[in-house]
Amino acid sequence: MADERFGIVDYVVFSVMMLISALIGIWYGCGPGGKQKTTAEYLLGDRQMKNWPVAISLLVSYLSAITLLGVPSEIYTYGAQYYVLIISYFIICFTVAVIFVPMFRRVNITCANEYLELRFSVGVRMVGCVFFILEYTLYLFVVLYAPSLALEAVAGIPLTASILTTGVVCTFYTSLGGLKAVVWTDVFQSAVMVGGLITVAVIGSVEVGGLAKVWEINEHFNRTTFFDFNPDPKVRNTFWTLTIGGAFTAMPVWTVSQTAVQRFLAIRTLKDAKRAVWMNVPGLIVIVTLCCLDGLVIFAVYSGCDLIKDKKITSNDQTLPYFVINKLHNLKGLPGMFTACLYAGALSTGSSALNAMSLVILEDIIKKRMKNLTDSDAARLCKIIAVVFGVIVIAGAFIVKYVGTMVLQLAYSIFGICGGPLLGIFLLGMFVRRANSKGAYAGVFSGCALTAWVFLGSVFYPPNKYPGTTSVRECQFYKDAVYYTSLDHNATTSLNVTAEILNKSQAILDQYGDGYIYNPHKPHGLTIDHWKKLQKTDTAECIKNVTADTVFWMMKSLKITKHIMAEDHFSVVDYVVFSIMLLISALIGIWYGCGPGGNKQRTTAEYLLGDRQMKNWPVAISILVSFLSAITLLGLPAEIYTYGTQFYLIIISYVLICIPVGAVYIPMFRRIKITSVNEYLDMRFSFGARMLGCAFFLLSVTLYLFVALFAPSLALEAVAGIPLSVSIVATGVVCTFYTSLGGLKAVVWTDVFQSIIMLAGLITVAVSGSLEVGGLSKVWEINKKHGRINFSDFNPDPRIRNTFWTLTMGGTIALLPVWATTQYFVQRYLAVRTLKEAKRALWLNIPGLIIVVTICTLDGMVIFATYADCDLRETKKISRGDQVLPYFVINKLGHLKGLPGMFTACLYGAALSTISSALNAMSLVTVEDLIKRRINLTDSEATKISKVMAVFYGGIVMGGAFAVKYTGAMVLQLAYSITGIFGGALLAVVTLGMFVPRMNSKGVYFGVLTGVALSAWVFVGSVFYPPDTNPGLRSVEGCSFYQQALINDTQGILSKYDNGTIRNRFKPHTGTPLADLYSLSYFWISGVSFGAAFIVGLIASFAFETEADRRKKVDSKLLFPTKAWLRGFLPGHKFTWEEEEMAYLSQGNEVQNKKQENDLLKNEDTKL
């Protein structure tokens, strides 16, 4: 709310616009506007819509925030030539109205790709479907990113929050209200867009001195040329490029894109449909004219000082947002109007695309496989699909910020690569009788490959941008340079103008001359040949190796520099080791998903629970590696390096955890034969309690997986030089692939394989590293010398990060929710044949956990011993504590070819294991707790949806992992905090349900919400009052900067480091008393959540108990048999769970068999 940021009026204007959009969705989704019960209503507006709202919807769907941001910046940067693009709109509309609209209405299709099946084959239809979804998913990444960039600039709202806000509102009203909501929201948003553009143009031109002055300034800089007939296609904007090239670029959007076809079919008659197409032309001319006028106004305002050269903006797309907030912020409400204008464009395009993708998925994929789907069920699935793609788009928008091109250029490139080939085969089918499916395949893939190759080539040989003439004459840095160079010798002496300032000033004048910047077109003098370009790099010799061809090609395409690919990074051997590990993981998924290993996972029992027939030892290993994850493998050595060996005592908590899990939770869950943990909450309390548990489980695991995916990607960036974004996507895709394909069996057996990789990587690092230092005895000696060997700190203060009590008691409470009530652990307990084997699988974890924690601790000690005399953080070698292990591997062991690859494979093995387990569990919870409650599905259909949900959550996790890098906490601390906030409260209410018969649903609601709120409050409070981290004794004696300070007697450095030693004693907060609460060790956050939920839940159950609650009889199987269990310890008495379990299992099998029989009968009836 500071200067040049959003005021209250701006927030009101912006919020009202978002609210109206959401209300339109509610009106058509739940209100009198229509509940959209059929696919015809939801996807085609019941084919009864009028032409004028459809015309407006076509217009604003095409424009989007990309146009509203991109066109003004294009005009500002390159001049008014771009305005000629309006001629291409006439060419496009003529083609659409004469050819495509009549053809599509003639064959009476619902989805554009239906034509490809009717004309060619089902396979061609599938290709069209895939290309459309890919095109619009990538395009929506840019559409969603554009207004978020603006909101960050004008309101100071972080990009993350902005992307989430846009995506959620757009997904909400699209999924709820269908095409009617999309069209009528477009009508409203068109008014907002036009209003915003006009306001900016009018007020901006008044700021300059009127439209005549705007034109005069632009003409002075030769910016008003409209007819450059240069035929060179390499020149960015010419008459031919904008008219003919523009028509070809935008034609796929208007002709064969589902977003447009859907609207042609939603109108009553052919005549009205054609009229709707032509009604777009005036609207397009008005919008583009306003955008161009905005660009001319902005240039006129800053004509004397180019914004890029003055470093006011870093991207050309920021010109319009910068202008609004810099020049018009004093007019309250205008920044809000401008941002609402951009958001209107984004919401319109996004909602149209989401609705169209729902239709394509339903018609081209789902209905082909689920023949018995009713129309109402299909409408519900469309809404779910809209939500799925909405989440994927939100995630993908975070990636766009790493792309260097302007948003307008990026959007047109996406349309060209994916849309151009599709337009080609549609035209072939319409005009060439002998065209067939083989030609369609060859044409699409050739066209896509060639255009993608040209696009990637532009990375190596960026086209000469040829911006118009600009100036720096009014920039302060240029004025200063002119002033300083004009001073005589006496003046410079009196003003203390140094030689450095004079040299810098002269360099500025040499660069800019008279202050004008001329940019003539300079064509490339080099051959456009990617291979020759690669040969000029230092890695040419490596590329000759056939094995690494593809990998290095990808690296170069992603602008990995020579420095990154040089020393201290992956060699060919490393890539081979790492790639083989990912390949094996994928093959296991194929084996259990499509091969003999899994019988294709036809039922939910097979897919989600391994058919309840898995052995205990692979399940034990799977539990182990699912718990550990890359968070442990990165975080634990970092914890030991930073704080000493005290953390090793966490192994005591593992033993304490297994006692209640084996004695209470495993027998109880197996006794009632549930599939989802939340089923227990439903059976014991109410459906609302189940939904609450489901929501918190999905939220907590999703947040946890953000960290689990970020951790190995951080390592791969360090050791291989692969950008974080590429690494996150690669991990997420492989993991999602084998989880969605092979189910729990694939997850478990991949875990077994990955456990071997993990151990091998950790042992290799420990052995090689200790040899580097001089042996294990030397490692121990160095750590002991620096006071790092500490296992007996019995300080009871919970604010100290690691003490005996925090690690044993706090660790037990922190980790118990994970082992007792987390779905992916319970899933494994239920997948084993008998209770005895399930308990054995649990206890088999202890030796494995001790081994892994011991090796991780040893790794941390080895790393500290290596850098004991020169702390890595003080020398800025690392920026996060989690980077110590990757840095050590590449810095000290990089010469051992293959070891960095082994280490990275080790981390990836842990990450893939945890993520795959969680994705499988989240699929189960979603299907059992949400979808089956709404849609009556057969078991095979539920299995298919489970696989779709695994892909869906995989997309969300990939997007969220990008946000983790903005958090300052170490990954281990962040992971424990997330599981503690949500898991502690859920564990409390499940435990109360098992042991307190009078516990009721009101206690669940009050308890869970209080526990989560209180622990989240403590966690957020720690941001403002960070706990004293109290790291161990460190040294800089061996650092070069300290040695140089000794030689030069630099007292500032010498006094700071006190003889080269850094001592960090615990200093508790002395301010507000709440600071002590916020300073709790992160291990106790789960305890806060559990304690609050337990106490409040118990009190609320008794306080709000009704007569109906008292009369309600709780099934004895849902309560822990405390008396019988305790009596079993007395002489002559014995208590066993096995007999009850066997009786209940047989009963459950009968129910399951009967259910399968009913499904078969249902299918037979449908066929008849």
N, C-alpha and C positions, 0 to 999 in steps of 0.2 A: 504493500500500500504506500510505498515511498513515491518520490518524484518519478515521473515518466513510467508509471506502472498503473495497473487497473485501479480505478476508484470504485466506491460503492455502487455508483450509477452504472458503471461498466459491468460489474458483476450481475447487477439486476437485469440489464438488457440481455446479456449473454445467457443467464439462467432461464429467463422467460422463454427465449427461443428454444432451448433444449427441452424445457417442460412442455411446450406446445407440441413439439415433435413426438414426445413420449405419449402425450394424451391422445393424439390422433391414432397411434398404434393401439392404445387401450380402447378407443371408441370402436375401431373396426375389429379388434380381437375379442373384446369382452362386452362391449356396449351395444346400443341399438344399431350401430353401423354394420353389424354382421359378425357372427362368431366363427366364420370361415371353417365350416364343418367339412367341406369337400375340397378336393384338389382343384376343381374348376374355380371355386370361389377363392381359394387361397392363392393359387398360382396365376390365374387368368382373369380375376375379377368377375367371374361368372360370364365372361365374354359379352358383357353388357355395358361397358364403360363408354363415355362420350369422347369425342375426338379432341376437344380443346384441352382437358386436363392431361390426356395421354400425350398430346403434342408438347405441352410444357414439361411433362415428366421425361420425355425423350431428350428434350433440350438440356435440362439441368443434370440429367444422369450423364450425358456426354461431357459436359463442361467440367464439373468437379472443382475442388479446391486447387487442383494442379493448374487448370486454366487461370483461375483467379489470382494465383500467386505467380505462375510461370509466364503468362503473357506480359504483364507489366514489367517483369524483370527482363524479359526478352527485348522489349522495346527500349528499356533503359540502357541495356548493354549493347544492342546491335542496331537500333534505329527503327523507323516506322515501316520498313520493308515488310515485316511480318503481317501487316494488315491485309496484304494481298491474299492471305489465306482464305478470306471470305469467298473468293471466286470458287475455291474447291468445294464449298458447301453446295453450290448450285449443281455442280457435276455429280456430287454424291446423291443428293435428293432426287435428281432426275433418274439415276440408275436404280435407286431403291424403289421409287414409285412405279417405274415402268417394268422392272424385271422381278425383283425379289418379293415385294409385297403380294403381287398377284400369284406368284408361284407358290409361296408358303400357304396362302389362304386357299388356293386351289386344291392342294393335297390334304388340307384340313388336319395339320399336325399340331401337337402340343409343344414339342421340343424341336429346335432347329436340326439337331442331329438325327431326328427320325427320318429326315429326307435322305441322309447318307445311307441309312439302312434300306430304305425303299429303293434307292437308286443303285447302291453298290452291294453292301453286305453288313452283317452285324459287326464284324471286325472293324470296318471303316467307321461305323458309328461310334465304337469304343474309342478309336483314335481321336475322332472329333471331340468326344466327351472329355478325354484326358487333356487335349490341347486347350479346350475352352477353360476348364477348371484351372489348369496351370497358368494360362494367360491372365485370367481375372484375379487369381490369388496373388500373383506377383504385382499386378497393377494396383490392387487394393492396398498392398503394402505401401505404395507410394502415395495413394489417395489419402490414407489415414495419417501418414507421416507429415504431409504438407501443412494441414491446419495446426497440427500439434507443434510444429516448428514455429508457426506464427504466434500461437498462444504462449509459448515459452518466451518469445521476444517481447510481446506487448504486455503480458500479465505477470511474467516472472514465475509462472507455474512450471514445475519440472516437466521435461518431455515425457517421462514415464507416466505421470498422473494425467497429462493431457491426452496421450494415446489411449489410456484406459477409459477415460471419460467418453471420448468420441466413440470408441468401439462398443462400449457397453450400451450407450443410448441407441446407437444405430442397430445393433443386434436385437435389442429389446423390442423396438417397435416393428422391425421387420419380421421377427419370428412370431410376434403376437398377431399382427394385423394383416399380413400377406400383401398381395399386390395393391389392393385398394388403399391400404395404409401408406404404401410406398408412393403411389401416384399422388394422393392428396397431400402428403407431407411434402412431396416435390413442388406442388403448387404453392404451398405456403413458403417453402424455402426459396423459390424463385423470386418472390417479392422481397425477401430479406437480402438476397444476393444483389438484385438490381438496386435496392435502397442503399446498401453499403457502398457499392461502386460509384453511384451518383454522388453520394455524400463526400467521399474521398476526392473525386474529380473536381467538384464545385469548390469545396473549401480549400483544396490544394492550389487550384488556379487563382483563387482570390489571394492566397498567401504570396504567390509569385507576382501578381499584378494584372490578372485577367488572362483569358485564353489567347488573346492576341500576343501578349508577352511570352506566353508559353511557346507558341508557334515560332515567334521571332528567335528565341534562344535556340530552339532545336534546329531551325533553319541555318542559323549562324554556325552550328557545329555539323552541318551537312547530315542531319538526322531525318529529314523529311523526304527522302527518296523512296518512291513506291515502285518504280519500274526499272529494275536492274535485269536486263535480258541476257546476262552472261550465261552461256549454256554449260559452264563447268559445274558438274554435280558435286565437286568437292567444296565449293563455296557454300556457306551455311544457308543463307537466305537469298534466293533469286526468284524472279517471276516464275520460271519453269519449276524450280524446286517446290515452291509454295503452292502452285496451282495443280500441276500434274502429280508431283510427289506427295503433296498434302492429301490429294484425293485418294491415292492408293493407300496411304498410311491410315486414314480414318475410315475408309470404305468398309473394312472388316467389322468395325464397331457398329456401323449402321445397317449392314446387310445380313451377316451370318452370326452375329453375336446374339446369344440368347436374351440378353437384356433388351435389345431392340425388337427381336422377333416376338418376344412375349407380349409386347405392347401392340404390335400390328395385329396380333390374334385376339387381343382383349377388346377390340372395337367391333361394333355391331356389323358394319358393312364394309366392302372393299372401297367404296367411294370415300367413306369417312376415314378409313385407314390411310389412303393416299393424301387426303386433305391434312391429316395429322402430320404426315411427313413434311409437306410443303409449308405448313404453319411454323415449322422450326426455323426456316430461313430468316424471317424478320427478327425472331428472337436471338438467333446466333449473331446476326449483324449488330444488333443493339449491344449484346454482352461484349463481343470482341471489340466494338468501337469504344465502349466505356473502359475496358481493360487497357486498350492502346492509349487512350487519353490519360489514364492514370500513369502509365509508363512515361509519357511525354512530360506530364506535370512533375513527376519525381526527378526526371533528368534536368528540367528547368531549374528546380530548387537547388540541386547539387551540381550544376554544370561547372561551377568554379572549383570544385574539390571532389574528385572521384572517390566514392565511398570505399571501394576496394583498396585503392592506393592509400587512403587515409586510415585504413584498418578499422573503419566503423562497422563493417560487416565482413563476414568470412565466406559467405555464399551469396551468389547473385539472387537467389530466391528470397533473401531477407530484405530486399530493397523496399518493398511495399510495407511490411510490418515495421521496419525501422522508420520509414517516413511518417507513418501514422503516430507512432509513439514519440518520435522526436519533434515533430512539428505541430501535431494536432492533439497532444495529450491534455492540453489545458481545456479543451472542449469536452466536458464530462459526458460520458456515454458514447462518444465516437469510437474510442478503441473497442468498447464492447460491441458496438454495431459492426465494426470492421471484422472482428473475430467471429461474430455470429454469421456474417456474410460468408466467410471462409468455411465455417463449420457447416453451413447450409449446403455448400457445394459438396463437401466430403460426405455428409450424411445421405444426400440424395444418391450419389454414385454408389456409395457403399451399400445402401439398402437395396438398390436395384440389382447390384451384382449378387448379393447374398440370396435374394429371392430367386434370381435366375439360376444360381448354382444349386439351390434346393431342387428346382424343377429338373435340371439336368441329371443330378444324382438319382432322383426318384425314378424318372422315366427311363434313363439309359442303363442304370445299374440295379437298383433295388427291385423294381418291378420285373426285371428279367430273371431274378433269382427267387423272389417271394411271390409266387403266382397267386396265392390265396389272400393277398393283402386287401382288406376292405378300404373303401374310399376315405372313411373317417380316420382309420389308422394311418393311411398314406398322408393325410393332411397333418396328423400329429408328427409323423416322421419328418415331414418337410420343415416343421418348426424346429425340431431337434437339429436337423442338418444345418439350418440357418445359424443356430447358436454355435454349432461346431466350427463352421467356417468363420464365424465372427471372432471366435477365440483365436483361431489360427492366424487370422489377419492382424489381430491385436499384437500377437507375438511377433509376426514377421515385420511389422512396422518399425520395430526397434533396430532391425538390420539395416534399414535404408540409410540411416545416418552415417554408415561407414562407406556409402557409395559417393563418389566425388562428383558425378554429373548433376546438372540442373534437373529439377523434377519433371519439367515439360519434356526435355530430351529423353529422360529415362522412360517416361510413360509411352512416348511414341515408339521407342525402340522395342519395348515389350509387345506392343500391338503388331509391330512389323514382324518380329521373329515368330510369334505364335499365330497371329491372325491372318497374315498374308498367305501362308500355305493353305489354310482352311478355305479362304475365299477362292483360291485357285482351284481346289477340287470341287467346290460347289458349282463354279462356272463351267468346269469340265463336264460335270454331270448334267447340267442344264443344256449345254450347247453341242456337246460331242457325243453322238449316239454310241460310238464304239469304245468310249472310255469305260474302263472296268476297275474292279477293286485293286488289281495289281498296280495299275497306273496311279490309282489314288494313294496307295501306300508309298510308292516310289516318289510321287510328287510331293507329298506332305513332308516326308523325312528329308528329302533332298533340299526342299525350300527352307525348312527349319534349320538344317545343318549349315547351309550356305550363309543364311542371314546371321546365325549365331556366330559363325566363324568371322564374318565381317565385323560384328559388334565386339567380339573379343580382340580382334586385330586393332581396333581403335584404342585399346588399352596400351598397346605397344607404340602405336603411331597416332596419338591424339590428333584429330583434325584441327587445322588452323582455324581458330574461332573468329578471327577477323572482326573484333568489336569496333564500333564506330569511334570517331574522334572524341577524346575526353580531355579534361584539364585538371591540373593541380595548382593553378595559379592562386586560388583562394585558400588552399590548405595551409594550416599554420606551420607545418614543417618546411614547406617551400618558401613561405614568407621569411621564416627565420634564416633559411639558407641564403636568401638574397640579401638580407640585412647584414649577416655576419661577413659575407664575402665583400661587401661594399665598404667595410670599415678600414681605415688606415692603420698603420702599425701602432701609433700612439693610443688610438681609441681601443684597440684590442687589448693593449696592456692595461689601460685604466679599468676596463670592464672585466678583466680576468678571463678573457676568451682564450682558451687553450688551443694548442696546435691540433689536437684531436677534433675539437669542434669545427675548426676551420677546414680541416681535411674532409670531414663528414659533409659539411655544407657544400664544398666544392664538388664532391662526388654526386650530391643530389642535383646540382645544376648541370653537371656533365650528363646525368641520366635523363633529366627532364627538359633541358634546354630552356626554351621560352615558356615552359609550363604547359604546353599542349602535347598530347600523346596521340600519335598517328599509328594506325595498325593496318598496313596494307596486307593483302592476302599473299602468303608465302606457301606454295605447294611443297610437299615433301620431295626431297631429292633422292631419297632412299627407296629401295624396292620394298613393297608391302609383302614381305615373306616372313612368316612367324619363325620358321626354322632357322633362317639366316640370322634373325634377331637373337634367337637363343644361343647360336654358335658364338656370338660375341661376348657371352658371359663367361665367368670363371667356371661355371658348372658344365660347360660343353662336353668335357670328357666323361662326366658322370652320365650325361644324357645318352651317350652311346650304348650304355648298358640297357639291354632290352627290358629287363625287369622293372627299371625305374622310369621308363619313358612316360607313362601316364601320370605318375606322381609328380614328376618335375614339370610336365606340361601344365598341370593344374596349379602348381606353385607359381609358375611364371605368369599364368593367366590372372592370378590373384595378386599380382604386383609384389611378390616376395622379392626383395632386393638382393643384390650380390652379397651384401654384408650378412644378411640373414642366412643365406645358403652357404656361407663360407665356414670358417672355423667355429667350433663350439656349437654345432648344430647337427641334425640328423645326417648320417651317411646313408648310402644305398642299403647297407646291411641292416641299419636301424629301421628303415622303411619296410624292408622285407619281413623282419621279425614282427613289427607292429601290424602290418597288413595281414600276415598269416593268422594272428590272433583274432582280428576282427572277422576274417573269412570263416574261421572254424566256428565262431559264435553264430554267424548267420547260417551256416550249414546245419548246425544242430536244430535251429528253428525250422529249416526246410524239412529235415528228417522227421520231426514230430508233427509238422503241419501238413506235409504233402506225401511223405514217404511211409515206409512200413513201420516206423517207430511210433506213430501216434494214431494210426487208423483214421487220420485226417481230423481228429478232435471234433466229432460230430455233435456231441452233447456237452452241456455246461458242466456236468460231473467230470467228463474227460478233460475239457479245456481248462476249467478253473480249479479242480481238485485232484487232477491226475487219476481220476476214476477211483479215488480212495484206496489205491492198491500199491502205493509206493513204499519202498524199503526205508528203514530208519537211517542208514548211514548217509545216503545221498541227501536226504532231507536235513540231517544234522549239519552237513557241510553247507547246504543252501541257507539254513538259518544263520550260520556263522558268517558267511560272506555277505549276506543281505544286510546284516547288522553292521558289519565293519565299514564297507563302502570306501570310496576314495577320500572321504572326509577324514576317516581315521588314519588312513595311510599317509595323507599329507599333513593332517593336523596334529597327530600324536608326536611325530619327530620334531615338528615345529614347537610344540608345547615343551618337550624335554630340552630342546636347544635354548628356549627362552627362559624357562622357569626352573629347570633342574629335574631330577629323577622322582620327585615326590608323586607325580602323576601315576607312576607305576602301580601305586596302591589301589588303583581303580579295579584291579583284578579281584580284590576281595569282594567288591560289590557284585561281580558276576556270579560268585558262589551264592551270595545272599539272595540274588534275584531268582535263581533256579529253584530255590526251596518253595516259595509261595506259588510260583508258576506251575511247578510239577504237582504240588499238593492240592491246589485249589482250582486254578483257571483251566488247565488242560482237561482234567476230569469233568468239570462242569460243562465246558463247551462240547466235548465229545458226547456227554450224557444226553444232551438235548438235540444232538445231531443237526446243528445249524450250518448254513453255508456262509453267512455274513455275520460278523460280530454284532452288528446293529439289529439283527433278528432277535437277539436276546432282549434288547431294550424294548422292542415291540411286544414280545411275548410277556415280559415282566411288567412293563409299564403301559405304554401306549404307542400308537403309530407316530404321534408327534415327537415322542422321545427318540424313536428310531430315526426320524428325519433330522433331528438335531444332531444325533450322533453321526449320521451320514455326512451332513454338511461340514461338521468340524473335522471329521476324518479326511475328507477330500481336501479341505483347505489346508490342514496341517501337513499332509503328505505332499501336496503340490508345492508348498513353500519349502519343505525339506528337500524335495527333488531339485528345486532351483539350485540349492547349494551343492547337492550331490553331483549334478551335471557340470556346474561351474568349476569344481575342484580339479578334475583331470584335464579340463580344457585349459585352465590356467597353467598346468604343468606342461601340456603339449605346446603351448605358446612359448614357454621358456626354453624347452629342450629342442624343439623342432623349428621354431620360428613361424609356425602356422598361426595366422590370425585367430584371435579368440572366437570370432563369429563363425569361422569355418570349422573350427574344432568342436564347438557346441553343436552345430548342425550335424556334423559327421557322427558324433557319439549318439545324439538323439535319434537319428535315422536308423542306424544299425540296431540299436536297442529296441526301438519301436517295431522294427521289422520282425525280429525273431520272437518277440513277445506276442505280437498280434497273430503271428502265423502258428506258433507251436504250443501256446498255452503254458500251463504250469509245468508239464513234463520238460518242455524246452528250457524253461527258466531254471528248474532244479539241476538238470544235467549240464547246462551251460555254467551254472554256479560251480559245479564240481570241477569242470575244466578250468574255470577262471581262478579257483582257489589254488590250483597248482601254479598258475602264472603269478599270482600274488606272492606266494611263499618264495618262489624262485627269484622274483625281482627283489624282495626285501632282503633275502639272504645274500644275494649277489652284491647289493649295495653295502651291506654290513661288512662282509668279508673283504671286498675290494677296498672299501674305505678304511677299515682298520689296518690293512697292510700299507696303505698310503701313509697313515700316521706313524706306524711302527709297531703294530700289534695291539691286541686287546688290553694288555697290561698297561701300555702307554696311554691308551684311551682312558682307562680307569684313573690312572695317576693324574692326568691333566684335569679331568672333571673334579677329582677330589681336591686338588690344589685350589680350584676356584670355588670351592664350597658348594658344588653341584650334587654331591652324593648325599641326599637327605631323604630318609624314609620315615622319620619319626617326629614330624611336627604335629604335636597334639594340641595346638592352640585352638580353643573352642570358638574363636571369633568367626562368624559366618561370612564376614566381608573379605577375608583373606582368600585369594583365589584357590589355592590348593593346600589343604591340610588333611590330616588323617581322617577327621570326622566329616569334612566336606566330601572327600573322595569315597569313603565307605558308606556312610549314611546318606549323604546328599546324592552320591552316585547311584545308590540303590533306588531311591525315590525318583531320580531323573530317568533311569533306564527301565524301571519296572513297567511303565505304560507301554513301552515299545515291545517288550517281551510278552506281556500279559494280554493286552487288548488291541494291539495293532493288527489290522486285517491280514497283512502278508505274513505275519508270524502264525496267527491262528489258522490261516489257510494251510500251512504246512503241518500243524498239529493234526488237522482233520484229514490230511492226505495220506497219513500212515495207517496201516491196516488195523492195529490194535492200540489200546491205551498204553500197554506196557512198552511197546515200541516207540510210541510218541514221547513218553517220559525219557526213554533211553536216548532218543534223538536229541532231546533237550540237554541232558547231562553230558552227552558226547561233545557238546560245544565247549565245555570248560577247558579241556586240554588244548583245543584249537585256539580259543581266545587267549589263553596264557601264552602260547607259542607266538602268536601274531603280535600281541602287545609287547612281549619281551623283545622281539626282533625290532619292532618300531622304536622302542625305547633305546635299544642299542644303536640304531641308526641315528637317533637324535644325539646321543653321546658322542658318536664318531664325528658327526658334523661339528659339534661344539669343539671337540679336540682339534679338529683341523683348523678352525678359525678362532681359536681361543685367544690369540694375542691381537686380533683385529676384528672387532665386531662388524658383521655384515651390514647392519642398519646404519651404523655411524659412517660407514664409507659409501652409503647409498647404493650398495650392490643389489640390494633387494628393497622393495617398497612395501611388501606385506610379509608378515612372519611365515605365512603358508608357502612362501617361495624358497625356503631354505633347502629343502630336499631336492627339488628340481635344479636349483642353482648349483648345489654340490655335485650332482650327477654330471651336469654338462661342463662344469668348471674343472673338476678334478678327475673325472672318470670318462670324459668324452673321447679320449684317445683310444679307449677300449671299444672298438667298433662292435656295435650290436647291443652294448649295455644300455645306452639311452633308450633304444627301442624296447629292450626288455623291461626297463623301469616304467616307461610310458604304458606298455602293455599291461604291466602290473596294476597301475592306477586305473586304467580303463577296464580291466577285469573287475575291479571292485565297484567302479561306477556302474558298469553295465549290469552287474548282479543286483545291486540295490534298486536301480531304476526299473529293471525288468520286473522284479518282484513287486514293486509298488504299482506299476502300470497294470499288472495282472490283478492285483488286489483292488485297485480302483475300478477296473472293469467289472469285477464281481459285485462290488458295493453298488455301483450305478445300475447294473442290470437287476439285481435282487431288490434293492431298496427304492429305486425310482421307476425304471421302465416297466418292470413286470406289474407294478401297481396300476399303471395306466393302460398298458396294451396287453391283450391276451396273445401270448406268443407260444409257439411250439418250442421244444427244447433245441432243435436245430437252428431255428430263427434266433433264439436267445444267444446261442453260441456265436452266430455271425455278428450280431450286434455287439457282443463282448469284444470281438476283434476290432470292430469299428471304433469302439470306445477307447481301446488301447492306443489306436492311432491318434485319436482326438486328444487324449491326455499327453501323448508324446509331443504333439505340436505345442500344447500349452507350456510344457516344461522347457522345451527348447527356447521359447520366447522369454520365459521368466528368468532363465539362467543369465541373460544379458544384464539384468538389473542387479545381480549380486555384487558385481564389481564396484558398485557405488556404495556398498556398505563397508564400514571400516573394521568390523569385527573379524577375528580369525574364524575360519570355516568351522572348526570344532566347536567353538563357543556359540556360533550362530545356529548350528545344527541342534545342540543340546537345548538352546533357548526355545527354538520352534517346537520341538517335541514336548518340552516341558509345559509350555503355555496351554496347549490343547490336550495333550495326552494325560496330564495329571488330573484334570477335571473329569475326563471321561472314565479314567480308572476309578476315581472316587465313587461315581454314581453306579458303575457296574458292581463294585465291591459292596456298596450299601445295598444294592438290589439282591445280592446273594446272601447277605448276612442279616438284614433287617427286614422282617416281613411287613412292617408298617410303612416302609419306604414307598412313596407314590410318585406319580408323574410330576406333580407340582414341585416336589423336592428335587427332581431331576432338572427341571427348567431353572429354578432358582440357583441350585448348586453349580451346574455347569456354567451358566452365564456369569455368576459371581466369580468362580474360579478363573475362568478365562480372562474376564475383565481385570481382576486384581493382578494376576501375573503379567498380563500385557502392559498394564500401567507401570509395574515395576521395571519391566524390560525397556519401555519407552523412557521412563525416568532415568535409566542408566545412560541414555544418550546425553542428557543434560548434566548429570552428575556421574561421570564415568568412574567405576570403581578403580582404586589404586591397583595397578597391575603387578607391582612389586616383582619385576624380573630379577633373576639371579645376578651374581657378580659377573661383570664383563670387563674387557680390557681393550685398549687401543694401542698398546705398547709397540706392536709390530706394524701398525699402519704407517704408510709413507708420510701422510700429512702430520702425524705426531712426531715422527723422526725428524722431519723438516723443522717443526716447531722447536725441538730440542736444539738443533743446530743454530737456528736464528734467534733463540731465546724469546719466542712469541708467548708473552705472558698470558694473553687471553685464552689460548688453547691449553697451556700448561695448567692454569688455575682451574679451568673448566673440568679437566679430566683427572686432576689429583694424582700425579705420578702414573698416568696412563690407565687408571682404574676407574670404573663406573660402578658406584654403589647405589642401590635402590632399596631403601628401607620403606616399610609400609607406613603410609601417612593417611590416617582416617580423615574424612571430611570434618571440618569444624563449623560449617555453616548451618543450614536448616536441618532439623532433626530428620526430615524425610530423606535427606541425602544418605543417611545410614541404610535406610530401606532400599534405596536405589542401588547402593553399593554392594548388595548381596552377591556372592559368587554365583555365577550362572548355573551351577549345579543345584542351587536351592530354588530356582524358579519353578521347577516341577513341584517341589514341596509346597510352595505358596499356592499354586493352582490346586493341588490335591487337598491340602488342608482346608482352604476356603470352601471348595466344593463339598467336601465331606461334612464340615460343620454346618454350613448354610443349608445343604441338602437335607440333613437330618432334622434340623430345627424347622425348616419349611414344611417338611412332610408331616410333622406332628402339629404344627401351628395351623396349617390349612387343610387338615384332614376332614373330610365330610363323612356323612353317614354312609354314603355309597362306597366310599373308600374302605370304611370299616367292615362293611358286609362283603366286599369283594374277596373271593377266596383265591389265594395265590397257589398255583400248581407247585406241588412239593418238589418237582424236578427242577424248578427254577431257583430253589433255595439250597444253599450249601447245607448238607446234613451234619451240622456242627456236633450235636449230641452223639450220633452214631460214630462219627469220626473220632471224637475224643474217647468214647467208650472202647474203641478198638485198641487203645494203648493199655487198657487194664488186663490183668492176667485172666485167661480163659475167654477173652473176647477177640474177635477178629473182624475188621472192616475191609471190604474190597469193593472196588468200583467195577471190576470186570463183569460180574454177573448182571448188574443193572445195565451196563453198556451193551452186552450181547443181546439182551432182551430188547433193548431199545433200537439197536442196529437192525435186528430182524424185522421189527415193526416198521422202521424207516425204509428198509428195502422193499417191503410190501407196498408201502405208499408210493415209493419211486416207481416200482413196476406197474402199479395201477395207473400212475400218471402217464407213463410211456404208452400203455395200452390205449388210454383216452386220446393221446396225441395221434396215434395211428388211425383210430376210428374217425377222428376229426378229419384227417387227410383223405381217408376213403370217402367220407360223406361229401367232401368238397369236390372230389373227382366225379362222383356220381351226379 
